[in-house]
Amino acid sequence: MAILILFNKPFRVLSQFSDKEREPENRRQTLADYLSAPGFRAAGRLDYDSEGLLLLTDHGGLQQQIANPKHKQWKTYLAQVEGEIDEPALAQLRRGLKLKDGPTLPAKARAIAAPEWLWPRQPPVRERKTVPDSWLELSIREGRNRQVRRMCAAVGFPVLRLVRQRVADWDLGDLAPGQYKRVEIQLPSSAAKAPSPKRSRRPKKRRRAKKPQ
């Protein structure tokens, strides 16, 4: 049995419990401002200026299962972008595209209406009356640094706001920003230990006594 914390990370909060890069008087908000969870670590990261679902666990195996890139867990994001997202751009995201650190895997992408259930961001996204904006839902199986933002920028639609809605089997549900809940996870039984090598049944050779000189 393992414990998983589902946390709705607010905008401009670090995905860690301390801010070691700055002096105390200039420190940024961290997870410690919202919850106390000794021994827990984030299973994957969420950018300082991104919002939404962050998973934390105290179980190393579960943390690896969620965060290790080799498992290719799906992560779903809602992105508000600058401009009216179009089908050619969505098709590029679905096929995969080349970034500076290599090609991306095929993704799931679709245009959506502005989510009515989504909380207002604080501070709000800056509005530009001369430039429209739109929303898309994007699901990826990788976790590179600022990947969703870079993918959207690469197809010509810079991200204005980014909210992670789902990771693998877990989603935000009705958690408000700064709220969290703990869930128990039933882990599969550990693999049986490999049998120890069998000892040879051959009797050991007796050492011959040395003859006196």
N, C-alpha and C positions, 0 to 999 in steps of 0.2 A: 504494500500500500504506500502510495506517495501523495504528497499534498501539492496542488497546483493553485497558484494565485492568479486570478484574472483581474487585471488592473486597467482601468481606462485612463491612460496617461494624458494629462492636459498638455496644451501647447507650451513650449519653452520649459520643459522639465527634463532633466537628464535621466537616462535609463539606468541609473546607478544610485547608490546610497550616499555618495559623497562627491564633492567637487574639489579634487586635489589640484586642479590647474589654476585656481584663483585664491586670492587672499580671502579670509573669512568675511570681511566687510563687503566684498564684491562677488560673493559666491552666488551661483545660480541655484534655482530650486532643484531638489533631487527627490528620489523616491522616499527618503527619510522624512520629508515634509508631509507625506500622506499615509505612510504605513510603517509598522515596526515588524520586521520579519528576519530575525537573526538566522544566519545560515542559508538564506535564500539568495538565488542569483537569477538574473534575467535569462530566459531561454530564447536567445536572439535579441537583437537590439531594435530600437526605434529612435529615429533622429530626434534631436533636441527640439526642432521646429516642426515635427510631425506629431499627430495625435492618435489616440485610439488604443487598441488592444495590445497590451504587453503581458507576456506570461512569465511567471517566476516560479521556481521550484527549489527544493532543498535536496532533490534526488539527482545525482549525477547522471545516471542512466537515462532518466526521463529528459533531462536537460539536453543531452546529446541527441536523443531521438527527435526532439523538436528542432534543435538549432543546427545540427550538423548538416552541411550542404549535401552530403551524399544521400540523405534520406529524401531530399527534394519535396519537402512538405509545401503544400499550397498555402499561399498567403494572399488575402484579398484586400485591396485598397480602394477607397473612394477618393478620386482626385478632382479638384476644381482647377480648371486650366484656363489660361488666357486664350481667347478665341473660340470659335465654334468648331469643336472636334468633328472631323469628317471621316467617312468610310475609308479612304486611302490611308489615312494615318492609323486608324484602328487595324486595318489589314496588316500594316507593317509591324505593329506591336504583336499581333497574333503570330506572324511568321517568325519573329525574332529579328534583331538588328544588331549592327556592329557598334560597340562602344569602345572607348580607349583601352579598356581592360579585356576586350574580347567580345565575341558574339553572345547574345542572350539566347536562352532557350525560348521556344514558342510559348506564348502567353495566351490568356483569355482576356478579351477586351470588348467592351460594349459601351455605347453612349447611354446615359441615364438622365432622368430629370433631376433637378436639385432635390436632395433628400429632405422631405418635410420634417422627418423625425430628428434630424441632426441639430445638435445644440449650436448656438451662436459662438463663434470663436472670440476669445478675449486676448489681445485686442483684435478687432474685426479685420477681415481682409480689406485692403485698400481698394476702393472702387474707382474705375476709370470709365467715365460715361462714354468716351469715344471708342472704347475697346470692349467688345462683349466677352462673356466668359461662359463656360459650359462644364458639365460633369461627365466623368466616365468611371466605370468600374473595371479595375485591372487586377488580374490574378497571376502571380508568378510563383515559380518553384525554386527561386534562388534568393540570396540575401546579401548581395553586394552593397557596398557603401553607396547610399543615396541612389539606388538603382532605379526606382520608379521615377524619380525626378529627372534623372538623366535620360531615361527612355522617352519620357514625354517631351523633353526639350529636343531630343534628337529627331522627333517627327514634327517639330515646329509648334508645340503647344506647351509652353512653360507652366509649371505647377504653381498655383497660388495657395492652395490648401491641400493637405494630405492627411487622410484618416484611415488607419488600418482597422478593418471591420472583422477580419477572421484570420485565424492561424490554425491550419489542419482541421481538427474537429471542434474547435472552440471559437465562439464569437462573442461580440460585445454584449449582446442581449440588451437589457434595459439599464446597464450601468451608466451613470452620469459621470462627467469628467471628475477625476479624483476619487471615485468610488472603486471598490474592489470586492471580490468574494473568493472564498477558498473552496476548492472542490477536492474530493478524494479520488485518486486514480488507482484503479486495480491494475497492477502491472502483471505481465505474463511471468510464469514461474521461470526462475533462472535455469539456464541450460545445465544439464547434468555434467558433472565434472568428468573429464576424460579419465578412463581407468589408468591406474599406475602401471608402469611396465612390469610384465611378469618376470620373476627371477628365474634364472636357469636352474634346472633341477640336477644338473651335473655336479657331482661331488667335486669339491675343490682338491686340486692336486696338493699332496703333502710335500712339504719341502724336505729334501734329503738332509740329514744331519751331516755336517762337515766332518771328514775324517781328521783325527788329530795328526798334526805334522810330525 
